[in-house]
């Protein structure tokens, strides 16, 4: 989800809820403690330099159980961040504390914002020696011989 997408959704909501993919909800007294743009400039294992831009939201909860972030307030925080930091319309990444700080993608299921699991990947598999992924093919004798490409 991009920054412009969340800005379109927020005015349609009565309240803001975040939920993990496993169904667990972020406690309703959460705070958005940071909104910012992260610029990641790096080199992959194949020697290619790359730049990624994301908008970062940091969610945090503490023992102020009466706190509730309203959609209009979150929209105001986003707009202030855009103005003060000149944030672009990039994909949103959410930081949320579990056993360590987790980084999640963001989606919307029609009612709640869903923190989607992220995974790592090699961006240069062909350049760093990762064998190409082969489809499993059964040979007529139901056996696989080394180098045949069937397993």
Buried (B, 14 or more C-beta within 10 A) or exposed (E): BBBEBBBEBBEEBEEBBBBBEEEEEBEBBBEBEEBEBEEEEEEBEEEEEEEEBBBBBBBEBEEEEEEEBEBEEBBEBBEEBBEEEEBBEBBBBBBBEEEEEBBBBBBBEEEBBBBEEEEEEEEBBEEEEEEEEEEEEEEEEEEBEEEEEBE
